[in-house]
Amino acid sequence: ARTTGRTRARRAEPDSPAEIWDDEDGDHEPPPARPEPRRRKPRAAPPPEEEPRPGLLRRLRTYALRTVLVLLALVVALLALPGVIDPPITPYAWSEGRRLGGIDQSWVTLDEIAPVMARAAVAAEDAQFCNHWGLDLRAIRAAMASGGDRGGSTISQQVAKNVFLWHGRSWARKAIEAGITPVLEALWSKHRILELYLNVAEFGPGIFGVEAAAQRYFGVPASDLTPNQAARLAVILPAPKERDPTDLSDRLLARVDQVIDGAATIEADGRAACFEGAAP
């Protein structure tokens, strides 16, 4: 077909080499087929890296944790030991023995102590002994409200202090005492706690334990104490160096009557049940 001007008719471009060859006169061989591109082989995954060995800081943390666990186990074992073995001496008794040149102490079981003595001690020092877990929060609040004029320590706290710690007013001692007392309550029975208390408590200068006190003041074994004698011994416990159970002031004699009534009350209402009877 003719075209105007210099414009020439353009043939449609072939879509492939085969179409180009078909359009030719046949004088030439068809172009070779385009080779398919090579497929690259997938790279092999790199071998897993070995986990790095624990560093110095990690090893130190591990050793520190193990050390803490071992120390805790030793502390628990130390606290549990007096629950089954009578301590031959306590820190305070040892210091008093050095100061005085000796002490008077005879160990007896709770079953060898007059039940009225055990009840008198509880009535005088810790009437809720059977109802708390070592710390009497109500008594502590009352002691704080009174400005420290009255004590808030339970019998369990006094045992913790007498068996393991030192005497004297100290916030550090009080903190340690408050920390280990619930542990003692978990490890020991109430029967054993009261037994320890009556054997390590101070009843006068160089006099430790209710057996030595009964013999010294009344000439009888602890098993034969009367309600009045037991109450007299109980009222000197807060200040054993300053009080004599055989020579009490009128105020303390009135306190003796209160303790006798209190001992009868806790027997009647069941607050003595946790420590009376045979040892568990």
C-alpha positions in Angstrom: 0.0 0.0 0.0 1.2 3.5 -0.7 1.8 6.1 2.0 1.9 9.8 1.8 5.1 11.7 2.5 8.0 9.9 3.9 5.9 7.8 6.2 6.5 4.1 5.7 4.2 1.3 6.8 5.7 -0.5 9.7 5.2 -4.2 10.0 4.1 -5.4 13.4 7.1 -6.6 15.4 7.1 -10.3 15.9 6.6 -11.6 19.4 9.3 -14.3 19.2 12.4 -15.4 17.2 10.3 -18.1 15.6 7.9 -15.5 14.1 10.8 -13.5 12.8 12.0 -16.6 11.0 8.6 -17.3 9.5 8.6 -13.8 8.1 11.8 -14.3 6.3 12.4 -15.8 2.8 13.7 -19.1 4.2 17.3 -18.5 3.2 18.5 -18.6 6.8 18.2 -21.2 9.5 16.0 -20.5 12.4 17.7 -18.9 15.3 18.6 -21.2 18.1 16.2 -21.4 21.0 17.2 -19.2 24.0 18.7 -21.4 26.7 16.8 -21.5 30.0 18.5 -19.6 32.8 20.4 -21.8 35.2 18.7 -22.2 38.5 21.0 -21.5 41.4 21.1 -24.2 44.0 19.9 -23.1 47.4 22.6 -22.4 49.8 23.0 -24.9 52.6 21.9 -23.5 56.0 24.9 -22.6 58.1 25.5 -25.0 61.0 23.9 -23.9 64.3 26.2 -21.8 66.4 27.3 -23.3 69.7 25.8 -21.6 72.7 28.4 -19.4 74.4 29.7 -20.7 77.7 28.4 -18.9 80.7 30.3 -15.8 81.4 32.0 -14.8 84.6 29.0 -12.7 85.8 26.6 -15.6 85.2 28.9 -18.0 87.1 29.2 -15.5 90.0 25.4 -15.2 90.2 25.1 -19.0 90.3 27.7 -19.4 93.0 26.0 -16.5 95.0 22.6 -18.2 94.8 24.0 -21.5 95.9 25.8 -19.9 98.8 22.6 -18.2 99.9 20.7 -21.4 99.7 23.3 -23.3 101.7 23.3 -20.5 104.4 19.5 -20.6 104.6 19.6 -24.4 105.0 22.2 -24.0 107.8 20.2 -21.3 109.6 17.0 -23.5 109.4 19.0 -26.5 110.8 20.4 -24.3 113.6 16.9 -23.1 114.5 15.4 -26.6 114.4 18.1 -28.2 116.6 16.8 -26.9 120.0 13.5 -28.4 119.1 14.9 -31.9 119.6 18.0 -31.3 121.7 18.2 -29.4 125.0 20.7 -26.5 124.6 23.5 -27.0 127.1 23.9 -23.2 127.4 22.5 -20.0 126.0 24.4 -16.9 125.1 23.0 -14.9 128.0 23.4 -17.7 130.6 27.0 -18.1 129.4 27.7 -14.3 129.8 26.1 -14.3 133.3 28.1 -17.4 134.2 31.3 -15.6 133.4 30.2 -12.5 135.3 29.1 -14.4 138.4 31.5 -17.3 138.3 28.7 -19.8 137.6 25.0 -20.3 137.3 22.4 -22.6 138.9 20.3 -24.5 136.3 18.7 -27.9 136.1 16.9 -29.0 133.0 13.4 -30.7 133.3 10.8 -31.6 130.8 7.4 -29.8 130.8 5.8 -33.0 132.1 8.1 -32.7 135.2 6.8 -29.2 135.9 3.6 -28.6 137.8 0.8 -27.8 135.3 -0.2 -24.8 137.3 3.4 -23.3 136.8 3.0 -23.6 133.1 -0.4 -22.0 133.2 0.8 -19.2 135.5 3.7 -18.3 133.2 1.4 -18.1 130.2 -1.2 -16.1 132.1 1.4 -13.7 133.3 3.5 -13.3 130.1 1.4 -14.3 127.1 -2.3 -15.2 127.7 -2.8 -15.6 123.9 0.1 -18.0 123.6 -2.1 -20.8 122.0 -3.8 -18.4 119.6 -0.9 -16.6 117.8 1.8 -17.6 115.4 4.7 -16.2 117.4 3.9 -12.4 117.2 0.9 -10.9 119.0 0.2 -7.8 117.0 -2.4 -6.6 119.4 0.1 -6.7 122.3 2.7 -5.0 120.2 0.4 -2.1 119.3 -0.6 -1.8 123.0 3.1 -1.7 124.0 3.8 1.0 121.4 0.8 3.0 122.5 2.0 2.9 126.1 5.4 4.4 125.0 7.3 1.2 125.8 6.2 1.0 129.5 4.8 -2.4 128.9 6.3 -5.3 127.0 4.8 -6.7 123.8 7.0 -9.7 123.4 5.4 -13.2 123.3 6.8 -16.2 125.0 7.9 -17.4 121.6 9.8 -14.1 121.1 11.4 -14.4 124.5 12.6 -18.0 123.7 14.1 -16.7 120.4 15.9 -14.1 122.4 17.0 -16.3 125.3 18.2 -19.2 123.1 19.8 -17.5 120.2 20.3 -13.8 120.7 21.6 -11.3 123.2 19.8 -9.2 125.8 19.4 -5.4 125.9 17.3 -2.9 123.9 18.4 -3.0 120.3 16.5 -2.5 117.1 18.8 -4.9 115.4 18.0 -7.7 117.9 14.3 -6.9 117.8 14.3 -7.2 114.0 16.2 -10.6 114.1 13.9 -11.8 116.9 10.8 -10.9 114.9 12.2 -12.6 111.8 13.1 -16.0 113.4 10.2 -16.3 115.8 7.6 -17.4 113.1 10.2 -19.9 111.9 10.5 -21.3 115.4 6.7 -21.5 115.6 6.7 -23.5 112.3 9.5 -25.8 113.5 8.6 -26.4 117.1 5.4 -27.3 118.9 3.9 -25.0 121.5 4.6 -27.7 124.1 8.3 -27.5 123.2 8.4 -23.7 123.1 7.0 -23.4 126.6 9.3 -26.2 127.9 12.3 -24.2 126.6 11.0 -21.0 128.0 10.7 -22.4 131.5 14.1 -23.9 131.4 16.1 -21.0 130.1 14.3 -18.0 131.6 16.1 -16.1 134.3 14.5 -16.2 137.8 17.1 -14.3 139.7 20.9 -13.5 139.6 22.5 -16.7 138.3 19.2 -18.7 138.6 18.0 -20.1 135.3 15.1 -22.4 134.8 12.0 -23.1 136.9 13.6 -26.2 138.6 16.5 -24.2 140.0 14.1 -21.4 141.0 11.7 -23.7 142.8 14.6 -25.4 144.7 16.2 -22.0 145.6 13.2 -20.1 146.7 10.8 -22.7 148.1 12.9 -25.8 148.6 10.7 -28.0 146.4 11.0 -29.4 142.9 9.1 -27.7 140.1 6.7 -30.6 140.0 5.4 -29.7 143.5 4.9 -26.0 143.1 1.5 -24.7 144.5 -0.6 -22.2 142.6 0.6 -19.4 144.9 4.3 -20.3 144.5 3.9 -20.7 140.7 2.2 -17.2 140.5 5.0 -15.7 142.6 7.6 -17.1 140.3 5.7 -15.9 137.3 5.4 -12.3 138.4 9.2 -11.9 138.8 9.9 -12.9 135.2 9.8 -9.3 133.8 12.5 -8.2 136.2 14.2 -11.2 137.8 17.2 -9.3 139.1 15.0 -6.8 141.0 12.3 -9.0 142.4 12.3 -11.8 145.0 9.3 -14.1 145.0 9.5 -14.6 148.7 9.5 -10.8 149.4 7.0 -9.1 147.1 5.6 -5.6 147.3 1.8 -5.1 147.8 1.5 -4.2 144.2 3.1 -7.4 143.1 1.1 -9.4 145.6 -2.0 -8.1 144.0 -0.5 -9.2 140.7 0.0 -12.7 142.1 -3.8 -12.9 142.7 -4.4 -11.8 139.2 -2.1 -14.5 137.8 -3.7 -17.2 139.9 -7.1 -16.2 138.5 -5.7 -15.9 134.9 -4.2 -19.4 135.2 -7.5 -20.8 136.2 -9.2 -18.9 133.3 -7.0 -20.2 130.5 -7.5 -23.7 131.8 -11.2 -23.3 131.7 -11.6 -21.6 128.3 -9.1 -23.9 126.5 -6.3 -21.5 126.0 -3.9 -24.0 127.8 -4.8 -26.9 125.5 -1.9 -26.4 123.1 0.8 -27.1 125.7 -0.9 -29.4 128.3 -0.7 -33.1 128.1 2.0 -35.3 126.8 4.7 -34.0 124.5 3.7 -34.5 120.8 
